Structures are given as C-alpha cells and as structure tokens.
Amino acid sequence: MNIYEKLKTELKKIAEDVLDEHVNIVFARPLSAKEAIGEPDRDDYPLLKGKEVMVEAAFRGSRGHAFTDMPGRFEGSIRDIIELPLNDNFQRAVFIATLNAVMREMGLIEGTVHCRDKEPAQCARELVGYVKERFGNPRIAFVGFQPGMIERLSEVFAMRVLDLDEDNIGKTKFGIVVEGPDATEDVLAWGDVIIATGSTCVNGTITKFVGKKPVVFFGVSVAGAAKVLGFERYCRYPH
C-alpha cells in the first residue's frame, strides 16, 4: 500500500459518517498570495513569485491548506475526493488540503492554515535552534526553496539545497548553488539530516525522502500526513 492509499484509508475511516455530506460542502480553491501569506518581510517566497499557489479546503468550521503548482477549482463530497485518482499535483493538493481540513474538524490535528506576515521569518529563525537541539551540528540536505529557512540555516550549518523550479536550479542563493532532481541521491547521501518541504506530499516526491536519514518536514501541507504516517513536522506559527 502506497502512502496515498494509507491516507485515503485513514480519511475514509475518520469521515465514515459524513462521506456523502453535501450540506457542508468540501471545496478547494487557490488563494491569492496575500490571502495565503499576508505581507511578509521579504518578496522571494514562491507564493509571492507566482510559482505556487495555496489551495484551501473547508469542511464545516475548519480549513486546510496545501501548496501546489497546479491551481484549479473543485467541489464535491469527501467521497468524491477520496475517489480522485491523484494523478497530478492539483488532485493531490485537493486531497491533502481536504485531509487537513477534515482531520482538524475531527480534533485530530491543529495548525492547518499557513502563517502570515512576520511569522514566516520568525519561524525560520527558530528553526536554527530546533535543528541544534534535535541533531547537534548536522550537514543538512534541504528540499524545496524556502528562502527564509535556507538563509538562516546556511549561516550556521553546512547545507545543500534541492529544488524542482528550473528558475532556481544552478543559481547561487545565500552562498549555496541550488541543485536539481538529478542530484537528489548525491545530496541525500551527503546530508546527515533531511529537512524537506511538506509540499512533497503534494508533488508526489515524499517517498524519496523517508526511510533513509532523519527527516523533518516543514509547513502546513504535511499536517495530516505527518500525523497519520508518523513523520516529524516543524511548523511554528500555523493557524
């Protein structure tokens, strides 16, 4: 059973009594950058550059977020969403955002809505202490371009950065050359610990990073998946 089948099984179980509920519609929509992240103190986050959007799913009184590079709209029941084939990043974003919203509504998780304004910068600053406390002085294999975190971590730790965005690959960011998917095995072998964006559970690459080294996933996208699958998650200021 792959991780998405596990997540579907869990969602079906916890939503057993409301699978066909249409009174309180489950819906997903792409948020504007300002809706998703507010007005942070820097302008190089992927959300602000238009590289990614935040999909929001709302179920009853709860919301769940997920990053994706494939915006779109969807409306239907929980059952409809469980039956999605999850063949692309948009379908996976709808499913992951819905999982987050439903698990939050059921009281199983918290922190499923992205932090805003000055909170991303503060989260990045606190990540340095978190890594020191958890791992000492590791070499970090960092997955995904999160500029605030990369800047802060690179001031203290040796690190290499992987990203899927061709506009970043080969560019030097904060003294580090961003590497592409072809370097994945080499970077993971080099690092002592992997710090990876939670949106890997949306783009389908998450299985590349688990079971090899200690791994910490960051962000709101992975909230439900981390709970179900037992992954470590760092997310200081979610809402």
C-alpha positions in Angstrom: 0.0 0.0 0.0 1.5 3.4 -1.0 1.2 6.4 1.2 -1.7 7.9 -0.6 -3.7 4.7 -0.2 -2.9 4.8 3.5 -4.0 8.4 3.7 -7.2 7.6 1.7 -7.9 4.7 4.1 -7.5 7.0 7.1 -9.7 9.7 5.7 -12.4 7.3 4.8 -12.3 5.9 8.4 -12.4 9.2 10.2 -15.0 10.6 7.9 -17.1 7.4 7.8 -20.3 9.1 8.9 -20.0 12.2 6.6 -18.6 10.7 3.4 -21.6 11.9 1.3 -22.3 15.1 3.2 -23.2 17.9 0.9 -24.8 20.3 3.3 -21.4 21.4 4.4 -19.6 21.2 1.2 -15.9 20.3 1.0 -14.4 22.7 -1.5 -10.9 23.7 -2.6 -9.8 27.0 -4.3 -6.5 28.6 -5.0 -5.8 31.5 -2.6 -4.2 34.8 -3.6 -0.7 35.4 -2.3 -2.0 38.0 0.2 -4.7 35.6 1.4 -2.2 32.8 1.9 0.8 34.5 3.5 -0.2 38.1 4.2 2.6 40.7 3.8 5.9 39.0 4.9 9.1 41.0 5.3 10.6 39.6 2.0 9.4 39.0 -1.5 11.2 35.9 -2.6 8.8 33.3 -1.3 7.5 31.0 -4.1 3.9 32.1 -3.2 4.7 35.7 -3.9 6.6 35.0 -7.1 3.6 33.1 -8.5 5.4 29.8 -8.7 3.0 28.1 -6.3 -0.5 28.7 -5.0 -2.2 27.7 -1.8 -5.2 25.5 -2.2 -7.8 25.8 0.6 -10.3 23.1 1.6 -13.1 24.0 4.0 -15.1 21.4 5.8 -17.7 22.6 8.3 -15.8 25.0 10.5 -12.3 24.0 9.6 -9.8 24.9 6.9 -6.9 23.0 5.5 -4.1 24.3 3.2 -1.8 22.7 0.7 0.8 24.1 -1.7 0.6 23.3 -5.4 2.0 24.5 -8.7 -1.3 23.4 -10.4 -4.1 25.8 -9.5 -7.7 24.9 -10.2 -11.1 24.6 -8.6 -13.0 21.6 -7.2 -16.2 21.0 -5.4 -17.7 17.7 -4.1 -18.2 15.4 -1.2 -15.5 13.8 0.8 -16.3 10.5 -1.0 -15.7 12.3 -4.3 -12.3 13.5 -3.2 -11.3 10.0 -1.8 -12.1 8.6 -5.3 -9.8 11.0 -7.1 -7.0 9.1 -8.8 -4.4 11.6 -7.5 -2.7 11.6 -10.9 -1.5 15.2 -10.8 -0.4 17.9 -8.4 -3.8 19.6 -8.4 -5.7 16.4 -7.4 -3.2 15.6 -4.7 -3.5 19.2 -3.4 -7.2 18.9 -3.2 -6.9 15.6 -1.4 -4.2 16.8 1.0 -6.0 20.1 1.8 -9.2 18.1 2.4 -7.4 15.6 4.7 -6.0 18.5 6.7 -9.4 20.2 7.0 -11.3 17.1 8.0 -8.7 15.9 10.5 -8.7 19.3 12.1 -12.5 19.4 12.2 -12.4 16.0 13.9 -9.9 17.3 16.5 -7.0 15.1 15.4 -4.6 17.8 14.3 -4.0 21.6 14.6 -2.2 24.1 12.6 -3.5 23.5 9.1 -3.6 27.2 7.8 -0.4 28.9 6.7 1.3 31.5 8.9 1.3 35.2 7.8 3.1 38.5 7.7 6.2 38.4 10.1 5.6 34.8 11.2 7.5 33.1 8.4 10.6 35.0 9.2 10.3 34.2 12.9 9.7 30.5 12.1 12.9 30.5 10.1 14.9 32.0 12.9 13.6 29.4 15.4 14.4 26.6 13.1 18.1 27.0 13.8 17.7 26.3 17.5 15.3 23.4 16.7 18.0 21.7 14.5 20.7 22.3 17.0 18.6 20.8 19.8 17.5 17.8 17.8 20.6 17.0 15.8 23.6 19.0 17.0 25.7 20.3 14.1 24.5 18.2 11.1 25.1 18.6 7.4 21.6 19.5 6.1 20.1 18.2 2.9 17.4 20.8 2.3 14.5 20.0 -0.1 12.5 22.9 -1.6 13.2 26.5 -1.9 12.1 28.2 1.3 14.3 31.3 1.3 13.9 32.4 4.9 14.8 29.0 6.2 17.7 28.5 3.8 19.2 31.9 4.7 19.1 31.3 8.4 20.3 27.7 8.3 23.2 28.5 6.0 24.6 30.9 8.5 25.1 28.1 10.9 25.2 24.7 9.2 26.8 23.1 6.1 23.9 22.5 3.7 23.0 21.6 0.2 19.6 22.6 -1.4 17.4 20.7 -3.9 14.6 22.3 -5.8 12.3 21.5 -8.7 12.0 25.0 -10.0 14.2 25.4 -13.1 14.5 29.2 -12.4 16.3 28.3 -9.1 18.4 25.3 -10.3 22.0 26.3 -10.9 21.6 29.7 -9.2 23.5 30.7 -6.1 21.2 31.6 -3.2 22.7 32.7 0.1 26.1 31.3 -1.0 24.6 27.9 -2.0 24.2 26.6 -5.5 20.6 25.2 -5.8 20.7 21.7 -7.3 18.1 19.9 -9.3 16.4 16.5 -9.2 19.4 14.8 -10.9 21.4 15.5 -7.7 18.9 14.0 -5.3 20.7 10.8 -4.5 24.1 12.5 -4.0 22.6 15.3 -1.8 20.7 12.8 0.4 23.8 10.6 0.8 25.9 13.7 1.8 23.5 15.1 4.4 23.1 13.9 8.0 19.6 15.1 8.2 16.9 15.9 5.6 14.7 19.0 6.0 12.0 18.9 3.4 9.0 20.9 2.4 5.7 19.3 3.3 4.6 20.0 -0.3 6.5 16.9 -1.3 3.3 15.1 -0.2 1.5 17.1 -3.0 4.0 16.7 -5.8 4.4 13.0 -5.2 8.1 13.0 -4.2 7.7 12.4 -0.5 8.7 8.8 -0.6 12.2 9.7 -1.9 13.0 11.3 1.4 11.7 8.9 4.1 13.4 5.8 5.5 17.0 6.9 4.6 18.0 9.6 7.1 16.3 11.5 9.9 13.9 13.7 8.1 11.9 16.8 9.3 9.0 18.0 7.1 8.1 21.7 7.4 4.9 23.6 6.7 1.1 23.1 6.7 0.7 20.9 3.7 2.0 17.9 5.5 0.0 18.3 8.7 -2.4 15.4 8.3 0.0 13.1 6.5 2.6 13.6 9.3 0.1 12.7 11.9 -1.1 9.6 10.0 2.3 8.4 8.9 4.3 9.3 12.0 6.6 11.9 10.3 8.3 14.6 12.2 7.0 18.0 11.4 8.2 21.5 12.1 5.7 24.3 11.8 5.9 27.1 14.4 3.2 29.6 13.6 0.4 27.9 11.8 -3.2 29.0 12.3 
